[in-house]
Amino acid sequence: MIRISFKMLAVTLFAALHAAGVMAQGDLPVHFSVQQKVVSPTEVDVIFSGKIDNGWHVYSTGLPADGPTSAVLNTEKAEGAKPIGKLKALGREISNFDQIFGMKLRYFEKSVTFVQRYQITGKTYRLKGYLEYGACNDENCMPPTQVEFSYSGKGPDGAPEAKEEVKDEATETPVAVTADSLSADTAAVADTLSANIGGDLWKPMIKELQAFNGDNGNTDRSLLYIFLMGLVGGFVALFTPCVWPIIPMTVSFFLKRAKDKKKGVRDAITYGVSIIVIYLTLGIALTVIFGASFANALATNAVVNIIFCLLLVVFALSFFGWFELTLPSSWTNKIDSKASSTSGLLSIFLMAFTLALVSFSCTGPIIGFLLVEVTTSGSYMAPAMGMFGFALALALPFTLFALFPTWLKQAPKSGSWMNTIKVVLGFIELAFALKFFSVADLAYGWGLLDREVFLALWIVIFGMLGLYLIGKLKFQSDMYGEDKPMPVVCIMLGMVSFAFVVYMIPGLWGAPCKAVSAFAPPMNTQDFNLYHNEVKPKYTDYEEGMAAAASQGKPVLIDFTGFGCVNCRKMEASVWTDPQVADILNNEYILISLYVDDKRPLAKPMEVSLPDGTSKTLRTIGDKWSYLQQRKFGALVQPFYVPVDAQGNVLGSSFSYKEDVGEYVDFLKKGIEKVKN
């Protein structure tokens, strides 16, 4: 049997965690500085230097009109100067094909520099304008963001008096938005912005929304779920060949070596507590070493997801019996000898540590699977909570059997059933490996794991699991000499596995398959889809939509979106197409979609104050909706969904990008229940 050292796996896993750690982010994920550089007496460059937070990217210049927001420089005033050529993008440009937009997108990560050159034509010059850019990560997009500049200076002595060469003209062609792309009721949006901002519909609801988001208990439920997942993992690990046979031997040892039963029970409890301390320390170490922000980065980091996929495949093959994961034997020998030569609490702790080392070939893949799952949950305390649940389940039988020794006689004996558990876990880890590969596939746009390919692989995996459970498939680790029928429990579980396969088969032709929607790629990756259930917003103007809600007595779902928002299209394709979601949006809500990158100009630019005390000039209808989102709800990313009543009061927590149909339905129903109550 092949043996693989834990050192190689540990180095790989921890290197992946370290590479995914990110710095704490401010309010904006992209930070630009602007400077003027005199190239010659007649030429000057305006340079925009951007630092991009990890996980985010800024789109390049000159993308097609129906794509995301390109970087565009708008020159509002150029007295005694004129632009030379177009805006140039400098840096390491990445080019990938995007399936949502059906085009190749170009963008920058980490850093980018945009440069616009001007020719000085007058004795003095004055430049004023702004750079507009778009930024996204794997979950959200920023609205088109502006970086303003204003410079003046002297030109050549012999030049004529300065005159305005360019006015209100962009040096790049902006993204074209036609009235046909919007609903007819917004073809002519009223530019009564001052009156709107002063009205009740625009009143800030930031604190109220924060209260809903803070009270919805998602974090607490998430940690409870992680704890329960760890608890289940620990109980599963108990019934493996590396742990179960050790329990009666260890408990008997404590009871026999003690002078009285009370001391034996006390030693067994100490042994159990030591197991908890060891595994809990591992979970806390992950959190302390990599910081509070690393978990969020893991959820969307493509390279890390590939590594996790490969790790789970390795763990699965180990459970199938192809090879055995082992720790260096010198570790076990040293700890065991230390435990024998010491006494008291330290001796018991070292014995518990020996158990952790000896049982690694069975517990290692379970711990690895658990850590991979919890570290991609985005929760700061997830590793510690998961390890606490795992250790508690692992330590519990040592204490219980010490308290009630007669239970040992009733405990099932070691046998082939423990290997069956290992193989079943192998199938489960193999299935979950595809989930992590799917994240990387979507991020890089490879198109290797479309939805029907994913479902086909899951159908094969769970079909083979069913065959194994009913005894029609054998592995090298199984006892071939035994020709006994499978236990009834295995037969029943095999039937469940086959039923799950039958449930997934219609998904190959586009059926929603809600039970796997959180794991499978989004519906828009399906090449052959016989299912269509589109949702279109009734209104794309805030005031008109709110007036309709007041007249019809319905709640409102405000959808802050964008023509160039990739993840907005993903939500519409994979979540809004669900029949239950579509029914609620079409019949229970007034759906208002506000496009923050709508380029149609307002009648007159307007300067407004932002919540942080800075000011911003609103020039387009998209600027207006972006300002509404920031002023009223304190948010800037898209997609961003928030339920409100006809007076603009929030009805529940907000929802961002998450392709989870069940959670989105619960989110919508809470808003409706709030109105009814």
Secondary structure by P-SEA (a helix, b strand, c coil): cbbbbaaaaaaaaaaaaaaacccccccccbbbbbbcccccccbbbbbbbbbbcccbbbbbcccccccccccccccccccccccccccccccbbbbbbbccccbbbbbccccbbbbbbbbbccccbbbbbccccccccccccccbbbbbbbbbbbcccccccccccccccccccccccccccccccccccccaaaaaaaccccccaaaaaaaaaaacaaaaaaaaaaaaaaaaaaaaaaaccccccaaaaaaaaaaaacccaaaaaaaaaaaaaaaaaaaaaaaaaaaaaacccaaaaaaccaaaaaaaaaaaaaaaaaaaccbbbbccaaaaaaaaaaaaacccaaaaaaaaaaaaaaacccaaaaaaaaaaaaaaccccaaaaaaaaaaaaaaaaaaaaaaaccccccccccccaaaaaaaaaaaaaaaaaaaaaaaaaaaaaccccccaaaaaaaaaaaaaaaaaaaacccccccccccccccccaaaaaaaaaaaaaaaaaccccccccccccccccccccccccccbbbbbbbccccaaaaaaaaaaabbbbbbbbcccccaaaaaaaacccccaaaaaaaacccbbbbbbccccccccbbbbbbccccbbbbbccaaaaaaaaaaaacccccccbbbbbcccccccbbbbcccccaaaaaaaaaaaaaaaac
